[in-house]
Amino acid sequence: MKSFWRWFGLVALTMLLLQLFFVARIVTMLVIDPQSTAFQRSEAWRVATQKDTLRWRQQWVPYDKISSNLKRAVIASEDDGFANHDGVDWDALEKAWERNARAEERAAQAQARIAARPAAKSPAKPTKAPKIVGGSTITQQLAKNLFLSGERTFLRKGQEFVLALLLEAVLSKERILEIYLNNVEWGEGVFGAEAAAQHYFRKSATQLGTYEAARLAVMLPRPKYFEKLPNSNYVAGRAGLIARRLESAELP
């Protein structure tokens, strides 16, 4: 029993020290712009081990040098309650959970119907895996990109919640959005609003128009995929929808 409590104490102490480390890192972000994120470092390693050259575009620009169109477009697309929540949008998370549960139920029913088909009939097309809908806020996405790996586990998600709450407790909403927009991925080796604006539109992030900003916002969930399909019908249609919602997006 003593060995168990000794082991438990060590684990608890390690977790406490880890949280204090994260707090210290976040406090430095009050005055120091983060030079890289955990996600960027993992991407740099991946590209370096798979390709001969590492193409990397990133240039930090202050909050007031990023177009309000882009700020509003990203909020409208990724987290329309950003200005008001405490880092975690519990209502959006619950709705995402319910949508995912319904999608998994439909997939299971479709699989059961396939299994019940007579063997003599022509084989049915395989069912698609249910699409997983996320409920992460901009703050949660920033927490994950800054500090965590991309693995999907309950432990990692729990740490993400804690980090999101810490970010909101220490930093202003404007600072959180500034760090997010300067580090988020917009394509293979393309990080941050300035690099994305130059890469796709040959202009500065401060000059982005409504539709240009909306197109960049569409890319965020799958930037490498949409980089290869910049003129797809989905991108155009979704960008038009986001552009119409820009005025209702609340800036912090």
KAHU-V716417 format. One record per pair of residues at least 6 apart in sequence whose C-alpha atoms are under 6 Angstrom apart, sorted by the first residue. I is the first residue (numbers start at 1). J is the second residue. Records with the same first field share a line. If there is no record, write none. Layout:
BEGIN
I: J + J
END
This chain:
BEGIN
37: 145 + 146
38: 145 + 146 + 147
39: 145
48: 54
55: 189
56: 189
57: 189 + 190 + 195
58: 191 + 192 + 195
60: 182
63: 178
65: 206
66: 205 + 206
67: 205 + 206 + 208
69: 210 + 213
70: 213
72: 246 + 249
73: 214 + 217 + 246
74: 217
76: 249
79: 137
83: 252
87: 139 + 164 + 165 + 168
92: 135
93: 135
96: 133 + 134 + 135
100: 132
103: 130
104: 130
139: 164
140: 164
142: 180
143: 163 + 164
173: 252
181: 192 + 193
182: 192 + 193
183: 191 + 192
184: 191 + 192
185: 191
186: 223
187: 223 + 224 + 227
188: 224
193: 205
194: 204 + 205
197: 203 + 204 + 205
211: 243
214: 239 + 242 + 243
215: 239
219: 226
END
